[in-house]
Amino acid sequence: MLLCFNAALSGEQVGLPRHFGAGELHFAFETSREHYDAWRAFVADAGIVIEHDHVWKHGHRSFYFRDPDRHWVEIIEAGMWEAR
């Protein structure tokens, strides 16, 4: 589940812990190795600039782009965290 909040409104929230961040944030979505290339093509074909490609030490790949608020979005191959 991914919840998205309006940062300006969430920053003024009372009664609950605030649900916002400030600055350029990072979040990642995991995909299977079989679907990685298709997701990379989907993002690029949508006209979104892929700003960084990375190969991690265990061979898992990820790529980074920015959302409209300039947050870093990462798509990473499944299994990366088990490989540590």
PyMOL Python script that loads the backbone (N, CA, C, O; Angstrom):
from pymol import cmd

cmd.read_pdbstr("""\
ATOM      1  N   MET A   1       0.833  -1.159   0.000  1.00  0.00           N
ATOM      2  CA  MET A   1       0.000   0.000   0.000  1.00  0.00           C
ATOM      3  C   MET A   1       0.884   1.230   0.000  1.00  0.00           C
ATOM      4  O   MET A   1       1.885   1.282   0.715  1.00  0.00           O
ATOM      5  N   LEU A   2       0.524   2.207  -0.788  1.00  0.00           N
ATOM      6  CA  LEU A   2       1.217   3.483  -0.811  1.00  0.00           C
ATOM      7  C   LEU A   2       0.194   4.555  -0.508  1.00  0.00           C
ATOM      8  O   LEU A   2      -0.816   4.671  -1.202  1.00  0.00           O
ATOM      9  N   LEU A   3       0.448   5.332   0.515  1.00  0.00           N
ATOM     10  CA  LEU A   3      -0.415   6.448   0.862  1.00  0.00           C
ATOM     11  C   LEU A   3       0.299   7.735   0.495  1.00  0.00           C
ATOM     12  O   LEU A   3       1.478   7.901   0.809  1.00  0.00           O
ATOM     13  N   CYS A   4      -0.388   8.632  -0.155  1.00  0.00           N
ATOM     14  CA  CYS A   4       0.174   9.931  -0.526  1.00  0.00           C
ATOM     15  C   CYS A   4      -0.626  11.016   0.177  1.00  0.00           C
ATOM     16  O   CYS A   4      -1.856  10.974   0.200  1.00  0.00           O
ATOM     17  N   PHE A   5       0.062  11.968   0.739  1.00  0.00           N
ATOM     18  CA  PHE A   5      -0.581  13.042   1.483  1.00  0.00           C
ATOM     19  C   PHE A   5      -0.192  14.386   0.891  1.00  0.00           C
ATOM     20  O   PHE A   5       0.900  14.540   0.344  1.00  0.00           O
ATOM     21  N   ASN A   6      -1.082  15.348   1.003  1.00  0.00           N
ATOM     22  CA  ASN A   6      -0.773  16.722   0.651  1.00  0.00           C
ATOM     23  C   ASN A   6       0.100  17.264   1.776  1.00  0.00           C
ATOM     24  O   ASN A   6      -0.372  17.427   2.901  1.00  0.00           O
ATOM     25  N   ALA A   7       1.359  17.543   1.487  1.00  0.00           N
ATOM     26  CA  ALA A   7       2.310  17.924   2.536  1.00  0.00           C
ATOM     27  C   ALA A   7       1.901  19.197   3.255  1.00  0.00           C
ATOM     28  O   ALA A   7       2.060  19.292   4.472  1.00  0.00           O
ATOM     29  N   ALA A   8       1.376  20.179   2.528  1.00  0.00           N
ATOM     30  CA  ALA A   8       0.993  21.444   3.166  1.00  0.00           C
ATOM     31  C   ALA A   8      -0.133  21.226   4.170  1.00  0.00           C
ATOM     32  O   ALA A   8      -0.085  21.748   5.284  1.00  0.00           O
ATOM     33  N   LEU A   9      -1.134  20.466   3.785  1.00  0.00           N
ATOM     34  CA  LEU A   9      -2.252  20.201   4.694  1.00  0.00           C
ATOM     35  C   LEU A   9      -1.836  19.270   5.830  1.00  0.00           C
ATOM     36  O   LEU A   9      -2.224  19.482   6.979  1.00  0.00           O
ATOM     37  N   SER A  10      -1.054  18.250   5.518  1.00  0.00           N
ATOM     38  CA  SER A  10      -0.622  17.297   6.541  1.00  0.00           C
ATOM     39  C   SER A  10       0.282  17.960   7.571  1.00  0.00           C
ATOM     40  O   SER A  10       0.283  17.566   8.738  1.00  0.00           O
ATOM     41  N   GLY A  11       1.045  18.956   7.154  1.00  0.00           N
ATOM     42  CA  GLY A  11       1.930  19.667   8.068  1.00  0.00           C
ATOM     43  C   GLY A  11       1.188  20.466   9.114  1.00  0.00           C
ATOM     44  O   GLY A  11       1.744  20.796  10.161  1.00  0.00           O
ATOM     45  N   GLU A  12      -0.077  20.783   8.835  1.00  0.00           N
ATOM     46  CA  GLU A  12      -0.895  21.550   9.780  1.00  0.00           C
ATOM     47  C   GLU A  12      -1.792  20.650  10.623  1.00  0.00           C
ATOM     48  O   GLU A  12      -2.552  21.144  11.455  1.00  0.00           O
ATOM     49  N   GLN A  13      -1.714  19.363  10.422  1.00  0.00           N
ATOM     50  CA  GLN A  13      -2.576  18.385  11.080  1.00  0.00           C
ATOM     51  C   GLN A  13      -2.378  18.408  12.596  1.00  0.00           C
ATOM     52  O   GLN A  13      -1.254  18.524  13.084  1.00  0.00           O
ATOM     53  N   VAL A  14      -3.474  18.298  13.325  1.00  0.00           N
ATOM     54  CA  VAL A  14      -3.401  18.193  14.788  1.00  0.00           C
ATOM     55  C   VAL A  14      -4.159  16.946  15.213  1.00  0.00           C
ATOM     56  O   VAL A  14      -5.073  16.503  14.518  1.00  0.00           O
ATOM     57  N   GLY A  15      -3.788  16.390  16.332  1.00  0.00           N
ATOM     58  CA  GLY A  15      -4.471  15.219  16.853  1.00  0.00           C
ATOM     59  C   GLY A  15      -3.843  13.901  16.428  1.00  0.00           C
ATOM     60  O   GLY A  15      -4.065  12.877  17.075  1.00  0.00           O
ATOM     61  N   LEU A  16      -3.080  13.907  15.374  1.00  0.00           N
ATOM     62  CA  LEU A  16      -2.353  12.726  14.900  1.00  0.00           C
ATOM     63  C   LEU A  16      -0.919  13.142  14.615  1.00  0.00           C
ATOM     64  O   LEU A  16      -0.647  14.326  14.416  1.00  0.00           O
ATOM     65  N   PRO A  17       0.002  12.182  14.593  1.00  0.00           N
ATOM     66  CA  PRO A  17       1.353  12.533  14.132  1.00  0.00           C
ATOM     67  C   PRO A  17       1.279  13.062  12.702  1.00  0.00           C
ATOM     68  O   PRO A  17       0.453  12.611  11.908  1.00  0.00           O
ATOM     69  N   ARG A  18       2.122  13.991  12.390  1.00  0.00           N
ATOM     70  CA  ARG A  18       2.115  14.579  11.052  1.00  0.00           C
ATOM     71  C   ARG A  18       2.548  13.552  10.017  1.00  0.00           C
ATOM     72  O   ARG A  18       3.453  12.753  10.259  1.00  0.00           O
ATOM     73  N   HIS A  19       1.904  13.580   8.878  1.00  0.00           N
ATOM     74  CA  HIS A  19       2.171  12.651   7.777  1.00  0.00           C
ATOM     75  C   HIS A  19       2.759  13.425   6.602  1.00  0.00           C
ATOM     76  O   HIS A  19       2.116  13.556   5.561  1.00  0.00           O
ATOM     77  N   PHE A  20       3.955  13.927   6.762  1.00  0.00           N
ATOM     78  CA  PHE A  20       4.578  14.656   5.664  1.00  0.00           C
ATOM     79  C   PHE A  20       6.087  14.625   5.828  1.00  0.00           C
ATOM     80  O   PHE A  20       6.612  14.295   6.891  1.00  0.00           O
ATOM     81  N   GLY A  21       6.754  14.971   4.772  1.00  0.00           N
ATOM     82  CA  GLY A  21       8.193  15.116   4.790  1.00  0.00           C
ATOM     83  C   GLY A  21       8.540  16.418   4.094  1.00  0.00           C
ATOM     84  O   GLY A  21       7.688  17.033   3.454  1.00  0.00           O
ATOM     85  N   ALA A  22       9.762  16.828   4.215  1.00  0.00           N
ATOM     86  CA  ALA A  22      10.206  18.053   3.574  1.00  0.00           C
ATOM     87  C   ALA A  22      11.466  17.761   2.782  1.00  0.00           C
ATOM     88  O   ALA A  22      12.260  16.899   3.158  1.00  0.00           O
ATOM     89  N   GLY A  23      11.642  18.468   1.706  1.00  0.00           N
ATOM     90  CA  GLY A  23      12.814  18.290   0.864  1.00  0.00           C
ATOM     91  C   GLY A  23      12.604  17.192  -0.154  1.00  0.00           C
ATOM     92  O   GLY A  23      11.485  16.717  -0.350  1.00  0.00           O
ATOM     93  N   GLU A  24      13.672  16.795  -0.793  1.00  0.00           N
ATOM     94  CA  GLU A  24      13.608  15.743  -1.803  1.00  0.00           C
ATOM     95  C   GLU A  24      13.670  14.396  -1.104  1.00  0.00           C
ATOM     96  O   GLU A  24      14.696  14.036  -0.527  1.00  0.00           O
ATOM     97  N   LEU A  25      12.583  13.660  -1.155  1.00  0.00           N
ATOM     98  CA  LEU A  25      12.486  12.371  -0.492  1.00  0.00           C
ATOM     99  C   LEU A  25      12.767  11.244  -1.482  1.00  0.00           C
ATOM    100  O   LEU A  25      12.855  11.481  -2.686  1.00  0.00           O
ATOM    101  N   HIS A  26      12.905  10.037  -0.986  1.00  0.00           N
ATOM    102  CA  HIS A  26      13.160   8.860  -1.811  1.00  0.00           C
ATOM    103  C   HIS A  26      12.192   7.763  -1.413  1.00  0.00           C
ATOM    104  O   HIS A  26      11.951   7.529  -0.229  1.00  0.00           O
ATOM    105  N   PHE A  27      11.640   7.091  -2.417  1.00  0.00           N
ATOM    106  CA  PHE A  27      10.884   5.876  -2.162  1.00  0.00           C
ATOM    107  C   PHE A  27      11.115   4.932  -3.316  1.00  0.00           C
ATOM    108  O   PHE A  27      11.467   5.357  -4.417  1.00  0.00           O
ATOM    109  N   ALA A  28      10.917   3.640  -3.064  1.00  0.00           N
ATOM    110  CA  ALA A  28      11.233   2.628  -4.069  1.00  0.00           C
ATOM    111  C   ALA A  28      10.084   1.648  -4.226  1.00  0.00           C
ATOM    112  O   ALA A  28       9.334   1.375  -3.288  1.00  0.00           O
ATOM    113  N   PHE A  29       9.969   1.131  -5.433  1.00  0.00           N
ATOM    114  CA  PHE A  29       9.058   0.046  -5.746  1.00  0.00           C
ATOM    115  C   PHE A  29       9.892  -1.123  -6.226  1.00  0.00           C
ATOM    116  O   PHE A  29      10.852  -0.948  -6.978  1.00  0.00           O
ATOM    117  N   GLU A  30       9.529  -2.300  -5.795  1.00  0.00           N
ATOM    118  CA  GLU A  30      10.254  -3.506  -6.183  1.00  0.00           C
ATOM    119  C   GLU A  30       9.492  -4.203  -7.305  1.00  0.00           C
ATOM    120  O   GLU A  30       8.263  -4.270  -7.288  1.00  0.00           O
ATOM    121  N   THR A  31      10.238  -4.722  -8.279  1.00  0.00           N
ATOM    122  CA  THR A  31       9.634  -5.494  -9.365  1.00  0.00           C
ATOM    123  C   THR A  31      10.469  -6.751  -9.599  1.00  0.00           C
ATOM    124  O   THR A  31      11.641  -6.803  -9.224  1.00  0.00           O
ATOM    125  N   SER A  32       9.870  -7.750 -10.212  1.00  0.00           N
ATOM    126  CA  SER A  32      10.612  -8.974 -10.510  1.00  0.00           C
ATOM    127  C   SER A  32      11.664  -8.684 -11.575  1.00  0.00           C
ATOM    128  O   SER A  32      11.544  -7.732 -12.346  1.00  0.00           O
ATOM    129  N   ARG A  33      12.691  -9.518 -11.603  1.00  0.00           N
ATOM    130  CA  ARG A  33      13.715  -9.373 -12.645  1.00  0.00           C
ATOM    131  C   ARG A  33      13.097  -9.496 -14.028  1.00  0.00           C
ATOM    132  O   ARG A  33      13.529  -8.835 -14.973  1.00  0.00           O
ATOM    133  N   GLU A  34      12.086 -10.344 -14.140  1.00  0.00           N
ATOM    134  CA  GLU A  34      11.431 -10.564 -15.432  1.00  0.00           C
ATOM    135  C   GLU A  34      10.710  -9.317 -15.935  1.00  0.00           C
ATOM    136  O   GLU A  34      10.576  -9.132 -17.145  1.00  0.00           O
ATOM    137  N   HIS A  35      10.244  -8.463 -15.032  1.00  0.00           N
ATOM    138  CA  HIS A  35       9.490  -7.276 -15.429  1.00  0.00           C
ATOM    139  C   HIS A  35      10.297  -5.977 -15.383  1.00  0.00           C
ATOM    140  O   HIS A  35       9.795  -4.922 -15.772  1.00  0.00           O
ATOM    141  N   TYR A  36      11.527  -6.048 -14.917  1.00  0.00           N
ATOM    142  CA  TYR A  36      12.346  -4.844 -14.744  1.00  0.00           C
ATOM    143  C   TYR A  36      12.484  -4.049 -16.046  1.00  0.00           C
ATOM    144  O   TYR A  36      12.216  -2.847 -16.067  1.00  0.00           O
ATOM    145  N   ASP A  37      12.898  -4.707 -17.125  1.00  0.00           N
ATOM    146  CA  ASP A  37      13.109  -3.989 -18.387  1.00  0.00           C
ATOM    147  C   ASP A  37      11.818  -3.377 -18.907  1.00  0.00           C
ATOM    148  O   ASP A  37      11.839  -2.290 -19.486  1.00  0.00           O
ATOM    149  N   ALA A  38      10.692  -4.060 -18.708  1.00  0.00           N
ATOM    150  CA  ALA A  38       9.405  -3.520 -19.160  1.00  0.00           C
ATOM    151  C   ALA A  38       9.038  -2.259 -18.377  1.00  0.00           C
ATOM    152  O   ALA A  38       8.526  -1.300 -18.955  1.00  0.00           O
ATOM    153  N   TRP A  39       9.296  -2.252 -17.067  1.00  0.00           N
ATOM    154  CA  TRP A  39       9.012  -1.059 -16.278  1.00  0.00           C
ATOM    155  C   TRP A  39       9.928   0.093 -16.663  1.00  0.00           C
ATOM    156  O   TRP A  39       9.494   1.244 -16.716  1.00  0.00           O
ATOM    157  N   ARG A  40      11.194  -0.212 -16.932  1.00  0.00           N
ATOM    158  CA  ARG A  40      12.111   0.853 -17.346  1.00  0.00           C
ATOM    159  C   ARG A  40      11.650   1.454 -18.670  1.00  0.00           C
ATOM    160  O   ARG A  40      11.658   2.674 -18.835  1.00  0.00           O
ATOM    161  N   ALA A  41      11.250   0.606 -19.609  1.00  0.00           N
ATOM    162  CA  ALA A  41      10.757   1.088 -20.899  1.00  0.00           C
ATOM    163  C   ALA A  41       9.470   1.892 -20.723  1.00  0.00           C
ATOM    164  O   ALA A  41       9.287   2.916 -21.381  1.00  0.00           O
ATOM    165  N   PHE A  42       8.581   1.439 -19.845  1.00  0.00           N
ATOM    166  CA  PHE A  42       7.318   2.139 -19.598  1.00  0.00           C
ATOM    167  C   PHE A  42       7.572   3.566 -19.109  1.00  0.00           C
ATOM    168  O   PHE A  42       6.947   4.512 -19.589  1.00  0.00           O
ATOM    169  N   VAL A  43       8.488   3.714 -18.159  1.00  0.00           N
ATOM    170  CA  VAL A  43       8.816   5.043 -17.627  1.00  0.00           C
ATOM    171  C   VAL A  43       9.438   5.911 -18.718  1.00  0.00           C
ATOM    172  O   VAL A  43       9.027   7.056 -18.908  1.00  0.00           O
ATOM    173  N   ALA A  44      10.415   5.381 -19.427  1.00  0.00           N
ATOM    174  CA  ALA A  44      11.076   6.147 -20.487  1.00  0.00           C
ATOM    175  C   ALA A  44      10.105   6.506 -21.605  1.00  0.00           C
ATOM    176  O   ALA A  44      10.135   7.629 -22.109  1.00  0.00           O
ATOM    177  N   ASP A  45       9.248   5.573 -21.998  1.00  0.00           N
ATOM    178  CA  ASP A  45       8.279   5.828 -23.069  1.00  0.00           C
ATOM    179  C   ASP A  45       7.253   6.877 -22.678  1.00  0.00           C
ATOM    180  O   ASP A  45       6.644   7.502 -23.546  1.00  0.00           O
ATOM    181  N   ALA A  46       7.054   7.079 -21.379  1.00  0.00           N
ATOM    182  CA  ALA A  46       6.132   8.108 -20.892  1.00  0.00           C
ATOM    183  C   ALA A  46       6.777   9.493 -20.924  1.00  0.00           C
ATOM    184  O   ALA A  46       6.148  10.482 -20.547  1.00  0.00           O
ATOM    185  N   GLY A  47       8.027   9.562 -21.372  1.00  0.00           N
ATOM    186  CA  GLY A  47       8.724  10.838 -21.454  1.00  0.00           C
ATOM    187  C   GLY A  47       9.366  11.276 -20.151  1.00  0.00           C
ATOM    188  O   GLY A  47       9.761  12.433 -20.010  1.00  0.00           O
ATOM    189  N   ILE A  48       9.472  10.368 -19.207  1.00  0.00           N
ATOM    190  CA  ILE A  48      10.080  10.677 -17.911  1.00  0.00           C
ATOM    191  C   ILE A  48      11.576  10.401 -18.008  1.00  0.00           C
ATOM    192  O   ILE A  48      11.994   9.327 -18.439  1.00  0.00           O
ATOM    193  N   VAL A  49      12.362  11.368 -17.608  1.00  0.00           N
ATOM    194  CA  VAL A  49      13.819  11.234 -17.683  1.00  0.00           C
ATOM    195  C   VAL A  49      14.303  10.281 -16.597  1.00  0.00           C
ATOM    196  O   VAL A  49      14.030  10.482 -15.414  1.00  0.00           O
ATOM    197  N   ILE A  50      15.020   9.247 -17.008  1.00  0.00           N
ATOM    198  CA  ILE A  50      15.670   8.350 -16.055  1.00  0.00           C
ATOM    199  C   ILE A  50      17.030   8.979 -15.752  1.00  0.00           C
ATOM    200  O   ILE A  50      17.893   9.090 -16.623  1.00  0.00           O
ATOM    201  N   GLU A  51      17.194   9.388 -14.494  1.00  0.00           N
ATOM    202  CA  GLU A  51      18.375  10.164 -14.122  1.00  0.00           C
ATOM    203  C   GLU A  51      19.560   9.316 -13.686  1.00  0.00           C
ATOM    204  O   GLU A  51      20.697   9.787 -13.670  1.00  0.00           O
ATOM    205  N   HIS A  52      19.288   8.052 -13.330  1.00  0.00           N
ATOM    206  CA  HIS A  52      20.406   7.215 -12.887  1.00  0.00           C
ATOM    207  C   HIS A  52      20.033   5.739 -13.017  1.00  0.00           C
ATOM    208  O   HIS A  52      18.930   5.329 -12.656  1.00  0.00           O
ATOM    209  N   ASP A  53      20.962   4.957 -13.535  1.00  0.00           N
ATOM    210  CA  ASP A  53      20.871   3.496 -13.544  1.00  0.00           C
ATOM    211  C   ASP A  53      21.954   2.985 -12.603  1.00  0.00           C
ATOM    212  O   ASP A  53      23.053   3.538 -12.546  1.00  0.00           O
ATOM    213  N   HIS A  54      21.637   1.933 -11.874  1.00  0.00           N
ATOM    214  CA  HIS A  54      22.618   1.423 -10.908  1.00  0.00           C
ATOM    215  C   HIS A  54      22.597  -0.100 -10.903  1.00  0.00           C
ATOM    216  O   HIS A  54      21.537  -0.719 -10.998  1.00  0.00           O
ATOM    217  N   VAL A  55      23.784  -0.697 -10.790  1.00  0.00           N
ATOM    218  CA  VAL A  55      23.907  -2.137 -10.572  1.00  0.00           C
ATOM    219  C   VAL A  55      24.541  -2.302  -9.198  1.00  0.00           C
ATOM    220  O   VAL A  55      25.659  -1.848  -8.958  1.00  0.00           O
ATOM    221  N   TRP A  56      23.812  -2.960  -8.300  1.00  0.00           N
ATOM    222  CA  TRP A  56      24.267  -3.163  -6.932  1.00  0.00           C
ATOM    223  C   TRP A  56      25.255  -4.318  -6.862  1.00  0.00           C
ATOM    224  O   TRP A  56      25.378  -5.080  -7.821  1.00  0.00           O
ATOM    225  N   LYS A  57      25.955  -4.459  -5.756  1.00  0.00           N
ATOM    226  CA  LYS A  57      27.067  -5.416  -5.664  1.00  0.00           C
ATOM    227  C   LYS A  57      26.646  -6.865  -5.879  1.00  0.00           C
ATOM    228  O   LYS A  57      27.486  -7.679  -6.262  1.00  0.00           O
ATOM    229  N   HIS A  58      25.407  -7.217  -5.654  1.00  0.00           N
ATOM    230  CA  HIS A  58      24.944  -8.584  -5.897  1.00  0.00           C
ATOM    231  C   HIS A  58      24.283  -8.723  -7.266  1.00  0.00           C
ATOM    232  O   HIS A  58      23.648  -9.736  -7.559  1.00  0.00           O
ATOM    233  N   GLY A  59      24.439  -7.698  -8.099  1.00  0.00           N
ATOM    234  CA  GLY A  59      23.934  -7.764  -9.465  1.00  0.00           C
ATOM    235  C   GLY A  59      22.514  -7.265  -9.669  1.00  0.00           C
ATOM    236  O   GLY A  59      22.032  -7.255 -10.802  1.00  0.00           O
ATOM    237  N   HIS A  60      21.830  -6.852  -8.613  1.00  0.00           N
ATOM    238  CA  HIS A  60      20.484  -6.318  -8.763  1.00  0.00           C
ATOM    239  C   HIS A  60      20.556  -4.929  -9.396  1.00  0.00           C
ATOM    240  O   HIS A  60      21.438  -4.130  -9.083  1.00  0.00           O
ATOM    241  N   ARG A  61      19.616  -4.667 -10.286  1.00  0.00           N
ATOM    242  CA  ARG A  61      19.587  -3.383 -10.971  1.00  0.00           C
ATOM    243  C   ARG A  61      18.486  -2.497 -10.393  1.00  0.00           C
ATOM    244  O   ARG A  61      17.476  -2.978  -9.880  1.00  0.00           O
ATOM    245  N   SER A  62      18.716  -1.184 -10.494  1.00  0.00           N
ATOM    246  CA  SER A  62      17.668  -0.232 -10.181  1.00  0.00           C
ATOM    247  C   SER A  62      17.849   0.997 -11.057  1.00  0.00           C
ATOM    248  O   SER A  62      18.940   1.266 -11.559  1.00  0.00           O
ATOM    249  N   PHE A  63      16.760   1.740 -11.231  1.00  0.00           N
ATOM    250  CA  PHE A  63      16.845   3.013 -11.935  1.00  0.00           C
ATOM    251  C   PHE A  63      16.045   4.046 -11.160  1.00  0.00           C
ATOM    252  O   PHE A  63      15.108   3.723 -10.430  1.00  0.00           O
ATOM    253  N   TYR A  64      16.445   5.309 -11.344  1.00  0.00           N
ATOM    254  CA  TYR A  64      15.888   6.418 -10.592  1.00  0.00           C
ATOM    255  C   TYR A  64      15.332   7.482 -11.537  1.00  0.00           C
ATOM    256  O   TYR A  64      15.902   7.770 -12.589  1.00  0.00           O
ATOM    257  N   PHE A  65      14.210   8.050 -11.130  1.00  0.00           N
ATOM    258  CA  PHE A  65      13.627   9.200 -11.817  1.00  0.00           C
ATOM    259  C   PHE A  65      12.930  10.041 -10.760  1.00  0.00           C
ATOM    260  O   PHE A  65      12.870   9.647  -9.595  1.00  0.00           O
ATOM    261  N   ARG A  66      12.406  11.184 -11.151  1.00  0.00           N
ATOM    262  CA  ARG A  66      11.762  12.072 -10.184  1.00  0.00           C
ATOM    263  C   ARG A  66      10.270  12.189 -10.456  1.00  0.00           C
ATOM    264  O   ARG A  66       9.824  12.164 -11.603  1.00  0.00           O
ATOM    265  N   ASP A  67       9.511  12.318  -9.371  1.00  0.00           N
ATOM    266  CA  ASP A  67       8.086  12.563  -9.522  1.00  0.00           C
ATOM    267  C   ASP A  67       7.869  14.070  -9.719  1.00  0.00           C
ATOM    268  O   ASP A  67       8.837  14.829  -9.673  1.00  0.00           O
ATOM    269  N   PRO A  68       6.641  14.517  -9.934  1.00  0.00           N
ATOM    270  CA  PRO A  68       6.413  15.954 -10.177  1.00  0.00           C
ATOM    271  C   PRO A  68       6.857  16.867  -9.036  1.00  0.00           C
ATOM    272  O   PRO A  68       7.089  18.055  -9.261  1.00  0.00           O
ATOM    273  N   ASP A  69       6.979  16.340  -7.818  1.00  0.00           N
ATOM    274  CA  ASP A  69       7.461  17.143  -6.693  1.00  0.00           C
ATOM    275  C   ASP A  69       8.971  17.024  -6.496  1.00  0.00           C
ATOM    276  O   ASP A  69       9.509  17.500  -5.497  1.00  0.00           O
ATOM    277  N   ARG A  70       9.650  16.391  -7.448  1.00  0.00           N
ATOM    278  CA  ARG A  70      11.105  16.228  -7.462  1.00  0.00           C
ATOM    279  C   ARG A  70      11.615  15.199  -6.463  1.00  0.00           C
ATOM    280  O   ARG A  70      12.804  15.193  -6.146  1.00  0.00           O
ATOM    281  N   HIS A  71      10.737  14.324  -5.956  1.00  0.00           N
ATOM    282  CA  HIS A  71      11.186  13.242  -5.092  1.00  0.00           C
ATOM    283  C   HIS A  71      11.802  12.149  -5.962  1.00  0.00           C
ATOM    284  O   HIS A  71      11.390  11.943  -7.104  1.00  0.00           O
ATOM    285  N   TRP A  72      12.784  11.459  -5.414  1.00  0.00           N
ATOM    286  CA  TRP A  72      13.419  10.359  -6.128  1.00  0.00           C
ATOM    287  C   TRP A  72      12.540   9.118  -6.044  1.00  0.00           C
ATOM    288  O   TRP A  72      12.147   8.689  -4.959  1.00  0.00           O
ATOM    289  N   VAL A  73      12.243   8.556  -7.193  1.00  0.00           N
ATOM    290  CA  VAL A  73      11.515   7.291  -7.276  1.00  0.00           C
ATOM    291  C   VAL A  73      12.502   6.259  -7.812  1.00  0.00           C
ATOM    292  O   VAL A  73      13.174   6.490  -8.817  1.00  0.00           O
ATOM    293  N   GLU A  74      12.580   5.137  -7.142  1.00  0.00           N
ATOM    294  CA  GLU A  74      13.489   4.070  -7.562  1.00  0.00           C
ATOM    295  C   GLU A  74      12.675   2.822  -7.866  1.00  0.00           C
ATOM    296  O   GLU A  74      11.778   2.448  -7.111  1.00  0.00           O
ATOM    297  N   ILE A  75      12.999   2.193  -8.973  1.00  0.00           N
ATOM    298  CA  ILE A  75      12.457   0.873  -9.306  1.00  0.00           C
ATOM    299  C   ILE A  75      13.634  -0.089  -9.173  1.00  0.00           C
ATOM    300  O   ILE A  75      14.671   0.093  -9.812  1.00  0.00           O
ATOM    301  N   ILE A  76      13.464  -1.112  -8.339  1.00  0.00           N
ATOM    302  CA  ILE A  76      14.574  -2.015  -8.049  1.00  0.00           C
ATOM    303  C   ILE A  76      14.130  -3.459  -8.230  1.00  0.00           C
ATOM    304  O   ILE A  76      12.980  -3.807  -7.961  1.00  0.00           O
ATOM    305  N   GLU A  77      15.042  -4.283  -8.682  1.00  0.00           N
ATOM    306  CA  GLU A  77      14.739  -5.703  -8.863  1.00  0.00           C
ATOM    307  C   GLU A  77      14.515  -6.386  -7.520  1.00  0.00           C
ATOM    308  O   GLU A  77      15.228  -6.134  -6.549  1.00  0.00           O
ATOM    309  N   ALA A  78      13.533  -7.237  -7.488  1.00  0.00           N
ATOM    310  CA  ALA A  78      13.206  -7.996  -6.273  1.00  0.00           C
ATOM    311  C   ALA A  78      14.397  -8.824  -5.807  1.00  0.00           C
ATOM    312  O   ALA A  78      15.186  -9.321  -6.611  1.00  0.00           O
ATOM    313  N   GLY A  79      14.502  -8.958  -4.502  1.00  0.00           N
ATOM    314  CA  GLY A  79      15.551  -9.782  -3.925  1.00  0.00           C
ATOM    315  C   GLY A  79      16.751  -9.001  -3.431  1.00  0.00           C
ATOM    316  O   GLY A  79      17.633  -9.565  -2.783  1.00  0.00           O
ATOM    317  N   MET A  80      16.798  -7.733  -3.721  1.00  0.00           N
ATOM    318  CA  MET A  80      17.934  -6.906  -3.316  1.00  0.00           C
ATOM    319  C   MET A  80      18.168  -6.982  -1.810  1.00  0.00           C
ATOM    320  O   MET A  80      19.307  -7.128  -1.367  1.00  0.00           O
ATOM    321  N   TRP A  81      17.113  -6.887  -1.031  1.00  0.00           N
ATOM    322  CA  TRP A  81      17.281  -6.828   0.416  1.00  0.00           C
ATOM    323  C   TRP A  81      17.604  -8.189   1.007  1.00  0.00           C
ATOM    324  O   TRP A  81      18.211  -8.265   2.075  1.00  0.00           O
ATOM    325  N   GLU A  82      17.214  -9.262   0.337  1.00  0.00           N
ATOM    326  CA  GLU A  82      17.591 -10.596   0.801  1.00  0.00           C
ATOM    327  C   GLU A  82      19.059 -10.888   0.511  1.00  0.00           C
ATOM    328  O   GLU A  82      19.669 -11.723   1.179  1.00  0.00           O
ATOM    329  N   ALA A  83      19.637 -10.199  -0.493  1.00  0.00           N
ATOM    330  CA  ALA A  83      21.012 -10.457  -0.914  1.00  0.00           C
ATOM    331  C   ALA A  83      22.036  -9.832   0.020  1.00  0.00           C
ATOM    332  O   ALA A  83      23.216 -10.177  -0.043  1.00  0.00           O
ATOM    333  N   ARG A  84      21.616  -8.934   0.871  1.00  0.00           N
ATOM    334  CA  ARG A  84      22.575  -8.233   1.738  1.00  0.00           C
ATOM    335  C   ARG A  84      23.165  -9.237   2.628  1.00  0.00           C
ATOM    336  O   ARG A  84      24.009  -8.903   3.460  1.00  0.00           O
TER     337      ARG A  84
END
""", "prot")
cmd.dss("prot")
cmd.show_as("cartoon", "prot")
cmd.util.cbc("prot")
cmd.orient("prot")
